[in-house]
Amino acid sequence: MSVTQLRPIFDTTAERPLSQALQNRHSVQTLASALMKNGLVAPKQMLPLLALHEPRQRHLADVLIARGSIGAEKLYAAMAQHWQVGHANFLLLPPDQRLLHRLPHVRALHQALLPWRKTGAVTVIATAYPDQFYLHRKDLETIYGPVAMAVAPRAAIETALLDHHGPRLAKGAETRVNALESCRHYHSTKLRRPAAAIAACIALFAAVQPAAALSLLLALALLALFSTNIMKVSALWAMRHQPADTVKPLLVAHLPTISIMVALYHESNIAARLAARLEKLDYPRNLLDVLLVVEADDHMTRAALASADLPGWMRIIVVPDGSVKTKPRALNYALDHCRGSIIGIYDAEDAPEPDQLRKVVTQFYQTSPKVVCLQGSLDFYNPRSNWLARCFTIEYAAWFRIYLPGIERLGLAVPLGGTTLFFRRAALERLGGWDAQNVTEDADLGLRLARHGYRTEILSSTTFEEANCRPLPWVKQRSRWIKGYMMTWITHMRDPRLLWRQLGPRRFIGMQVQFLGAVLQSLLAPLVWSLWLGTIGLPHPVTQALPLGVFVTLYTSLAAIGLLNIACDIAALRRTRHRLHWLWALTMPAYHPLATLAAYKALWELLTKPFYWDKTSHGHFDP
């Protein structure tokens, strides 16, 4: 259909808004009646939807398409006939690129509006919701002059908008963070030569002085081991008098809107379960804004979400293609689409406690404005799937129940987890959101918060998720985390003096232990394990050269560290509601070698494909 053919069927009277009578006549109810009258939707399908329909919730057209009651083309053809306007076909007549840039893309995507063509003095605006067009008409006339309406499916409007705005939006999502604090200019080739030179020097030194080389590497491994465990002891000591939960629900006169972002990629099997879990959140639905963030090329997940009967407070945000495909880039893009003053992050498989959001609001109200981030605890809903799940559960218990709360009490930078995070939006935007190229964007953001004088507190609430308890996927996931720690340390150590000034001596040293110490401990762990050869009668070149007093002190310290870790794991396990037997903590020494395998994979990827995101699939052990 040409533009000239469309002209006679538009109301082009720009001087007057749609009257209340016209608004009522063209309401959703009259559309429903027309669809039933014309036999396009059966009354037994339509009437229950009308009984439950609320104007603030999902639009009736979206619900009809999601439930398969009618195809999109038939529905919008009927809507065009009902409202006596044109049905826009962007394939036959593409949008005028000169018009698109004048309407902000966030508003256009949110309100499903697309400036399509110009016919004479009138600009034709395609909309997915013609009954709501009168709400936007005055603003549109301010931008374009006289406007007229056409209808098109929301998916077609989103695709056309992303085709136009996509490259610019993708670049913006990838470059939000200050370049001096981002790893986006890191190239693996820059490290290959230094890494090769260091490896060659070590190999040459080992060939000439094997005992000395082994001793130096072993000393470095022991330094990493002792420093990380000293920090663990410090965190445990800081938690020795843990107060009861002091966060009490407040009677807040005006609760804030909370936007929750859930990044999805190849998660077509989890959409319905995700909606069911988030449905349990105890927070007013008109103040809850859930964004399901999906990549443009992830057609399976997009199709699954489109066919899911999602509640009206859940929206689908499609991320345009870019140079990288990472969770932080998707979050950066979706951040501009959020409506709330508090921004939350969940993963696809998360099941948060129902009162979690009310606790978030209460803690933000009660705490200092410098506290801009709350980190909730993570736990698993499948701790008994197998041995690996049990060990992962114990590890998470120690990390979220003892280590992170202790780190917070010590005033050190808190390396954030990837989910159950809540931010004051203004501070998050001032920092530029997430580093789009960093594969451990959460820990990096925690460090950037500390560098800029902000604080993170631990939220006394738990989110349950699926334990990644298959060996190969576990190693892949852990290698991504360790690679991100490596990348974060390299990025923030570009200017050590500036980092020292921003963090202060204590937090600077703590950062070295948290990032560099943890990486070295995983990489050099086999050297520490080799010390136990002597206990089974095998010679060790280093321990044979040690004086008896040093030998006894070293082995006593190693045994004490082993017992300390077991005691910490048992104490952490008792802080959870799981009834796992404490004897499982004794098997943790067999679990840790997997991290060393992951560390070597991470080191290799750092030198070959630093921005590669090894995706973890979910839904395999979902109850």
N, C-alpha and C positions, 0 to 999 in steps of 0.2 A: 504494500500500500504506500503510495507516495504522500509527501507532506501536503501537497495541494488537495489531495482527496480527504485529508484529515480535517482541513480547516472548517468546513461547515458544521461538524459535530462537536466542536469545542465551545464552551462558554468562555468567551474572551472579554467579558465585561470586567476590566481590571479595577474599576473604581469601587466596586462593592464586594465585600466578602460573601462567602456562601451564607445564606440565611439559615436560621435555626430550622425552619420548615424543610429546606432542601437537605440539611444535614440529617434530620430525622428520617426523611423519605428514603435517603440513600444509606441508611444504617446497615449494620451487619445483619440485623433481623430481617430486613426486607430482602437482602441478598439471599439469606438462607431460604426464605419463602420462595424466591424465584428459582433457586436450584432444585428445590423439591417439586415445585410446580412443573418444571421442564423435565423432570425425571432424571436429572443428573446425579442427585444424591438421594438415597432412600430415606424416608422419614425416620425409620428405626435407627439410622446412623446419625441423622442430624439432630433430632430432638434431645437426646442425652447431652450432646455437645452444647446446645443452646442453654440447657438448664444449668450447666457448669460454667458457661462462658462468663468471664469478667473482663471489662474493658482494659484493666491494667495488666492482664495476663496475656498469654500468647494469642496472636490474632487468629480468628477463625479460619482464614485461608491457609495459614501454616499448619494448623491442626488437621484440617481436611486432607492436605497433601501428605502429612506425616503418617496419618492412619490409613492412607491408600483409599480413601473414600472416593476420590476423583483425581484424575491426572492434572498436572499443572497447566498444560495447554488448554484443555477443556475448561478448567476453572477460570482461567484469565480471559478466555474468549467470552465466557458467560458474564464475567465481571465487566468487560468492555461493553457488552450489549446492555447490561443492567444500568450502568452509569452513562450510557450513550456517549462513549469516548472511544478513541482509537486503541488498538492492541499493538504495542510497539514490538517490532521484530528487529533486533539489533544485527542479525545476520544479513537480512535483506537490506537494511538501511542502518549502517553503523552510526554511533553517536558522533556529534560534531565535537572534535577535540578542543576547539576554541572555547566551548562553553563549560567544559568539565572542570577546568582549573579554578573557576570563579566560585564554586561551592566547596567549602572545606570537606576534605574526603571523609573525616571522622563522622561529621554530621550526615553526609550523603549515605555512608554505609549504615549508620545507625538507624536513620529514618527511611532507608530504602528509596532514595530519591536520585534520579539521574537526569540532568539537563540533556535532552536528546537532540532536538533539531530546532531550527528557527524557521518560522513560516511568516514572512512579512515582518510585522513588528512584534509578533507573538513568539515566545519561547515555549516549546513543548517540553514538559517535565514528565518523565516516566516515573510511576510510583507503583509499589506492590500493594499499597493500602489506600485505595481511592477514598474510602470513608473518612480517612484522617487528613486528606489533602488540604482541607480548609484550615487546619492548624498551622500549616507551613506557608500558606499562600502569601500572606502579607510580607513575610521575610523574603520569600522568593521574588516577589515583585520589586522589592527594594534593590535586589541584586540584578535582576534581568529585565525589569519593566513588565509589561503585560505577559501573563503566563497562562498556559492551558495544560490540561492533564491528559496523559495516556497511561495505560496500565501495562505492566510486565511482571513476570515472576521475580521474586526476590533473588533467586539464584542467578538469573540472567543479569539483573542489575549489579549484583556483587561482582560477577565475572567481568562485566564491561568496565566497572570502576577500577578493578585491580589491573586490568589490561592497560589502563591509562596511567594510574598512579603508582602501579606496582614497583617499577625500578627505583623511583625516588623514595618511596616508602621503605623499600628493602634496604637501601643504602642508609637511610636515617636510622633504622633499627640496628644497623651494624656499627654505627659510629656515634652512639649517644654518649658513651663514656669518654672522658678526656683522654686524648691520645697518650699522655704521659703515664696514665694509670691503666692503660689497656694493652693487651697482648696482640692486638690486630696487626701491628707492623712486625710481629715476630715471624721470621722465616726459618724453617728448619735448616736451610743451607748455611745460615750464619753460625749455627752451633756444630755443624758436622766437622768442620776443620778443627776447631778447638777440642771437640770431643775426641777426634781421631788423634790429635797431638797428645792429649792427656793419656789416652789409652796406650799410645806408643811409648811414652815416657815410663808409664807404670810397667809395661811389658819389658822394656829395656832394663829398668831398675831391678825387676824381679829376676831377670836372667843373670844379672851381674851379682846382685845381693839378694838372693831369694829369702833368706831369713829376715833380713832387715825390712824388705818390702812387705812380707807377711805380717811382721810385727807392727808396722805403721798402719796398715789397713785394719788389722785387728784392734789397734788402739782407737782408730776412728770409729769402728763398729761399736766398741765398748762405750766410747764417749756418747754416741747417739743413743745407745741402750740406756745408760745411766741417766742422761739428761731427760729423756722422755719419761722415765719412771720416777725421777725426782718430781717432775711436774705432776705426774699422776698421784704421787704421795701428797703433794701440796694441795691438789684438788680434793683428795679424800679427807685431808686434815681440815680444809675449809668447810667441808660438809659434815663435820663431826656433830655439830649441833644444828641439825636442819629444823627450822621452825615449821609449825603447821601451816597449811595453806591459808594465807591471810587475805586472799582475794575474795571479797564478799560481793555479791551482786548489788549494784547500785540502782537506785531509782533515778534514771537519767531522763530529764524532761524531753530532750530531743535526741533520740538515738541516731548515730551517724549511719550513712549508707556504707556498706562494706562490699567492695568488689573482690571476688575470688576468681583468680585465673588458674585454669587447668590446661596445661599444654599436652596435647594428644598427638601421637604419631604412630601410625599403624596399630591403632587401638580399636578397631571396628567391633571387637567382641566385648567391649567393656562399657559402652555408652549407657545402656539401661541400668546396669549395676551401679555405675557412678551416680546417676540421677537418683536412684533409690537411696543411696547412702547420704548424699547431700540433702535429700528431702527430710532427713531426721534432725537437721540443724534447727535448734530452737532460736529463731530470729525472725522478726517481721518480714514477710515475703516482699513487701513493697520497698524494703530497705536492703534487700539481698540481691546482689547483681553478680551472677556467675557467668564467666566467659569461658567457653570451650574453644581453645585456641588450636587450630588445625592448619597444617601446611596445604598450600594450594594444590600440590601434586599428589596429595594423599587422598586419592579418589575413593578408596574403600571406606576410610573413616568418615569422610564427608558424606558419602551415601548413607552410611549407617546412622549418622547424626540426623540427616535430613529425614530419614524414615522413622526415627525414634519420636515418640510422643513426649517431647520434653516440656517441662513446665515453663510458664511465661517468664520466670525470673532467670532462666538460663538462655544465653545467647551464643551463637556460633560466630567466631571471628576467624576469617580465612587469611592466612599470612602469605603474602606474595613471595615468589621465588627470589632467591638472592645468591650471593657468593658462598655462603655457608648455610647449613641447615642444623641449627642448634636450638635447644630449649631457651637459652637466654635471649637469642634474637627474636624468637616468637613472643616472649614475654615483653620485650621492649616495644614490639609493634603493637601488642594488645594493650599496653599501658595507656596509650592515648585514647582508647575506647572505653576505659573504665569510668564509672560514674561516681565511685565512692571516694571518701577522704581517707579511708583505710584500705590498703591493698593486701590481700591474702594470696598465698600460693598453696595449692594442693597438687598431688600427683593423681594419675588416673585411677589407681587402685585404692586410694585413701578412704578410710572410714573414721572421720573425726568424732569425738565425743559430742553429744547433742548440745551441751551448754558452752561449747568452746568459744563461740563468737561473743557471747555475753561476757565471758571472762576476759576476752581481748579488750572489749570496750572498757570494762571496769579497770583493768590494769593500766591502760593508756590514760584514763582519767585520773588515777591515783598517783601515777609516777611522774618523774621529772620530764619536761619537754625535751631534754637531751636524749631521753630513751625513745628512739624512733623505730626500734625493731623488737619484736617478741618472737622467740623461738620456742615452739612447742615440742613436747617429747614425742618420739616415734617408738612404736612397738609393732608387733606382728600378730595377725590373727591366725597364723598357721604355724605356731612354734613347734608342733609335733609332727610335721610332715616327714621329716627324716633327721638324721644326725646333723647335717649341715644347717638345717633350719633351727635346730636347738642351739648350735654354736653361734649362729648369726643373732639369735634372740638374746643370748648372754652378752655378746659384744655390744649390741645396741643398748641393752640395759645399763652396762657400765658407762657407755658414752653419754647417754642422755640423762641418766639418773645420778651420775656421780661426776664424770669428767667435765661436761659443759657447765653444770651449775657451779662446780668448784672454780672453774676458769672465770666465770662471771664474778664470783665473790672475790677472787684475787685481783679483779680489775684489769684482766688481760683481754686482748682481742678475742672475740668469740667466733670461731670458724663455723659458719652457719650450715645447717642441713638444707637439702633441696626442697623441703616441703614443710607444711605447717609453720609458715613464716608470715608475719603480719607487720606491715610498715605504715608509718605516717606518710601519706602520699607526697606531701610537699618536700620532705627530706629525701625521699627516694628519687624524685624528679631532679632535685638539685645535684645529686650525685650522678645523674645520667643513667639511672637504672642499672642494668646488668651489662657486664662485658660480653658482647655477643659471641666472641671467638673462644672464650675460656670454657673448657669442658667441665670445670668445677666452679661454676659461676657463683654458687652459694658461699663457699669459703672465701672466694675473692671479694665478694660484696661485704662480708663480715669484716675483712681487713680494711677495706676502703671506708667503711663506717667509722672504724676506730681511728683511722688516719685523719678524718675530718672532725674529730671531737664528739662524735655521736656514740651512744651506748646501746647495747643489746641486753635485754633481760630474758630470763627463762620463764616461759608461761607454764603455769601448773595445770596443764591439760594434755591429754594424749590423743594422738591419731594412730589408728591401726592400719597397717598395710600388709602387703604380701611379701613374705620373706623370699628372696631370690635364692633358692636352695637347690639349684642344679649346678654341678661343678664348673662347667665351661661358661655358662652365662654369669656365674658368680665371679669368675676370674676376669671376664670381659668388663663387667661393671666396676670391679675394684681397680682394674688397670686404668679406666677412665678417671676415677677419683684421684689416683696417685699421679697420673699425668697432669691433671689439673693442679695438684699441689706443686708439682715441679714448675709448671708454667706460671703459677701465681707467685712463687718465690722469685723466679727469674724476672718477672715483670716489676715487682715492687722493690727489688734490690738494684734497679738501674741506678738509683741515686741513694746510696745508703745513708749519707749524711742528712738528706731531707727526710728520709723515713725515720731516722733516729730523732730528729727534732719533732716530727709530728706525733710519734708514738711515745717518746720518752724512753729512757734506758731500760726500765723493767719490761715494758711491753715489747720493745725491740728485741730483747733477748728471748722473751717468751715466743715471739713470732719465729725466731730462728729454730727454736726447739719444736714448735708446733708443725712447721712446714719442712724445713731442711732436716731436722732431726728425725721426723717420722719417715721421710723418704729414705734417708741413709740407713735407718734401722731395718727397713724392709729389704733394701738392696744388699746390705752387708750381713744380714742375719746368718747365712751359712758359715761365715767365719766364726761367729759366736757358737754356733752349734758344734763346730769342729772341736771346741775345747773339751767337750764331753767324751772325746775319744779315749782320753786317759782313764776314764772310769771303767772302760771295758778292756783295759790292758794294751791299747794301741798307742804308739808314741806320737807326740805332737812337738814339732820343732820349737814352738814358743814356750809352752809350759815346761819343757825339759830344761830350758835355760833360766827359769825363774827361781829366785831364792825361795826357800820353804815358806817363809812368812808371807811373801807376796802371793805365792801359790795358794796357800790356805785362805788368805783374805779374798782373793779373786773368786775362788769356788764358793766360798761362803756367801759372797755378795750375789753371785749368780743364783744360788739356791734361794736366797732371801727374795730376790726379784721374782723368781718363779712362784714362791709361796704368796708373795704380795699380790701378784696378778690373780691367782686363784681366789684369795680372800676378797679382793675387790670385786671379782665376778660374782662370788656368792652373795656379798653384801648388796650388789646391784640387783641381782635376781630376786632377792627378798623384797625389793621396793616395787616389784611388778605384781600383777595379779595372777601371773602364771604359776602353776604348781609344778614347774619342772624341778626334778630332784637335784640337789646341790652336787651330786656326784658327776653330773654332766660337765661341771666346771673343770673337773680333773682331766677331761679330754681336750681342753682348749689348746694345749701344746701341739696337738696333731692338726689343728685348724689353721694355725698361723702360717705354716709354709705356703699355703695357697696365696697369701698376700705377697710373699717373695716372688712367686711365679708371676703374679700380676704386676709387680714392680718392674720386672725385666721387660715384660710386654709394654708397659707404659714408657720405659726409657727408649725402647726401639721406636715406638710410635711418635715420641717427642722429636726424634731425629728424622722421621720419614713422613708422617701425616699428623701434625700437631693438632689440627682442628677437627679431626675425625671424631664423630660422636658415636660410640659403640652403644647402640640402643638396647635397653633392657626390655624384654617383652613381659607382659603381665597376664594374669588370668589363668595361670596353670595350676595354682593351688588355692583357688578362691572358694571359700565355704559358701 
